[in-house]
């Protein structure tokens, strides 16, 4: 099957995909849900230095670790 990367929006968290991820996995897909720096579960680390480049790195790191 496919590997699917689900990335949440700016005012959300990785939990956005809690209902979708199991449905995709039940159909045989591998699902990657990265945690973005400074958002959602990592909100305590939000700072002026948090950037799109950092979020891109977060997604890339999650994909490589799978």
Secondary structure in CASP SS format (residue, H / E / C, confidence):
PFRMAT SS
TARGET T0000
AUTHOR 0000-0000-0000
METHOD secondary structure of the structure
MODEL  1
X C 1.00
X C 1.00
X E 1.00
X E 1.00
X E 1.00
X C 1.00
X C 1.00
X C 1.00
X C 1.00
X C 1.00
X C 1.00
X C 1.00
X C 1.00
X H 1.00
X H 1.00
X H 1.00
X H 1.00
X H 1.00
X H 1.00
X H 1.00
X H 1.00
X H 1.00
X H 1.00
X H 1.00
X H 1.00
X H 1.00
X C 1.00
X C 1.00
X C 1.00
X E 1.00
X E 1.00
X E 1.00
X C 1.00
X C 1.00
X C 1.00
X C 1.00
X C 1.00
X C 1.00
X C 1.00
X H 1.00
X H 1.00
X H 1.00
X H 1.00
X H 1.00
X H 1.00
X C 1.00
X C 1.00
X C 1.00
X C 1.00
X C 1.00
X C 1.00
X H 1.00
X H 1.00
X H 1.00
X H 1.00
X H 1.00
X H 1.00
X H 1.00
X H 1.00
X H 1.00
X H 1.00
X H 1.00
X H 1.00
X H 1.00
X H 1.00
X C 1.00
END
